[in-house]
C-alpha cells in the first residue's frame, strides 16, 4: 500500500516540476498571472494581476503565485498556477488556507475553501 501511495505521489510530482519550469514571461522578462477574485458576501468580482513571486492582496487574503503554466498552442487551451494563499485574520494573525495548483479549466478540482472569498485562475500571460 505504501508503495502504491509513493508511486502516485511521484506521478503527481513529475508533471508539477515540468509545469513550474514552463511559465510565461511579460515584455520586461517577468512572468505574469491573471486571477479572478469573488467576494461571496458582496457578489463583487475583481481581476487580480501580478508578477510571479509578488504578494497580491484581495480582501483579507494575501496571494503569492509561485509558478504559472500555459499549454502549448497545439493542445487544448489550459492555464495552471501554483498558488499560496494566506488569510490575514485580525484577531488570529496570518493563517495558510491554500497551497497548491489551480487550473483555469477546472476551478473546482483544486479550490480555495473560504467562507467569504473564492479565487480562480484566468490566464498566464507572456
C-alpha positions as CSV (number, residue, x, y, z in Angstrom):
1,X,0.0,0.0,0.0
2,X,2.8,2.4,0.9
3,X,4.5,1.6,-2.5
4,X,1.2,2.5,-4.3
5,X,0.9,5.8,-2.4
6,X,4.6,6.6,-3.1
7,X,4.1,5.8,-6.8
8,X,1.1,8.1,-7.0
9,X,2.9,10.9,-5.3
10,X,5.8,10.5,-7.7
11,X,3.4,10.6,-10.7
12,X,2.0,13.9,-9.4
13,X,5.4,15.4,-8.6
14,X,7.0,14.9,-12.1
15,X,4.3,16.9,-14.0
16,X,4.3,19.6,-11.3
17,X,8.1,20.1,-11.8
18,X,7.6,20.4,-15.5
19,X,4.8,22.9,-15.1
20,X,6.8,25.0,-12.7
21,X,9.6,25.3,-15.4
22,X,7.2,26.3,-18.2
23,X,6.0,29.8,-17.3
24,X,5.1,32.7,-19.5
25,X,7.1,36.0,-19.5
26,X,5.9,39.6,-19.9
27,X,7.6,42.3,-22.1
28,X,10.0,43.1,-19.2
29,X,11.0,39.4,-19.0
30,X,8.8,38.9,-15.9
31,X,6.2,36.2,-15.6
32,X,2.7,37.3,-15.0
33,X,-0.6,35.8,-14.0
34,X,-4.3,36.9,-14.1
35,X,-6.7,35.7,-11.4
36,X,-10.3,36.2,-10.6
37,X,-11.4,37.0,-7.1
38,X,-15.0,36.8,-5.8
39,X,-16.3,38.2,-2.6
40,X,-19.2,35.9,-1.8
41,X,-20.8,38.4,0.6
42,X,-21.0,41.4,-1.7
43,X,-21.0,39.4,-5.0
44,X,-18.2,41.6,-6.3
45,X,-15.9,40.1,-8.8
46,X,-12.3,41.5,-9.3
47,X,-9.5,40.8,-11.6
48,X,-6.1,40.4,-9.9
49,X,-3.0,40.8,-12.0
50,X,0.6,40.5,-10.9
51,X,4.1,39.0,-11.4
52,X,5.1,35.6,-10.1
53,X,6.5,35.8,-6.6
54,X,4.8,39.1,-5.9
55,X,2.4,39.4,-2.9
56,X,-1.1,40.2,-4.3
57,X,-3.9,41.4,-2.0
58,X,-7.6,40.5,-2.2
59,X,-9.7,41.5,0.8
60,X,-8.1,39.8,3.8
61,X,-6.2,37.4,1.6
62,X,-2.6,37.5,0.5
63,X,-1.8,35.5,-2.7
64,X,1.6,34.5,-3.9
65,X,1.8,32.8,-7.3
66,X,5.0,30.7,-7.4
67,X,4.6,29.3,-11.0
68,X,2.3,29.7,-13.9
69,X,1.9,27.4,-16.9
70,X,0.2,27.6,-20.3
71,X,-0.5,24.6,-22.5
72,X,1.3,24.6,-25.9
73,X,-0.6,26.2,-28.8
74,X,-1.3,22.8,-30.5
75,X,-3.0,21.4,-27.3
76,X,-6.3,22.2,-25.7
77,X,-6.2,25.7,-24.1
78,X,-5.2,25.4,-20.4
79,X,-3.6,27.6,-17.7
80,X,-2.5,26.5,-14.3
81,X,-0.9,28.3,-11.4
82,X,0.9,27.2,-8.2
83,X,-0.6,29.5,-5.6
84,X,-0.1,30.0,-1.8
85,X,-3.0,31.9,-0.1
86,X,-2.9,33.3,3.4
87,X,-5.9,34.6,5.3
88,X,-4.8,37.7,7.4
89,X,-7.3,37.4,10.3
90,X,-7.2,40.5,12.5
91,X,-7.6,38.6,15.8
92,X,-5.6,35.5,15.0
93,X,-2.9,36.6,12.5
94,X,-1.9,35.1,9.2
95,X,-3.3,31.6,8.5
96,X,-2.3,29.5,5.5
97,X,-5.6,28.5,3.8
98,X,-4.4,27.1,0.4
99,X,-1.2,25.9,-1.2
100,X,-1.3,24.0,-4.5
101,X,-2.1,24.1,-8.2
102,X,-5.2,25.7,-9.5
103,X,-6.4,25.0,-13.1
104,X,-8.4,27.5,-15.2
105,X,-10.5,24.8,-17.0
106,X,-11.3,23.0,-13.7
107,X,-11.6,25.5,-10.9
108,X,-13.3,23.1,-8.5
109,X,-10.6,20.4,-9.0
110,X,-8.3,22.2,-6.5
111,X,-10.3,25.1,-5.0
112,X,-9.9,27.5,-2.1
113,X,-12.4,26.7,0.6
114,X,-13.1,30.0,2.3
115,X,-16.4,31.3,3.7
116,X,-16.0,34.8,2.1
117,X,-13.6,34.6,-0.9
118,X,-13.2,32.5,-4.0
119,X,-10.1,32.6,-6.2
120,X,-9.7,31.1,-9.7
121,X,-7.1,31.2,-12.4
122,X,-7.9,33.1,-15.6
123,X,-4.6,33.0,-17.5
124,X,-0.8,33.2,-17.6
125,X,0.5,36.0,-19.8
126,X,3.6,36.4,-21.8
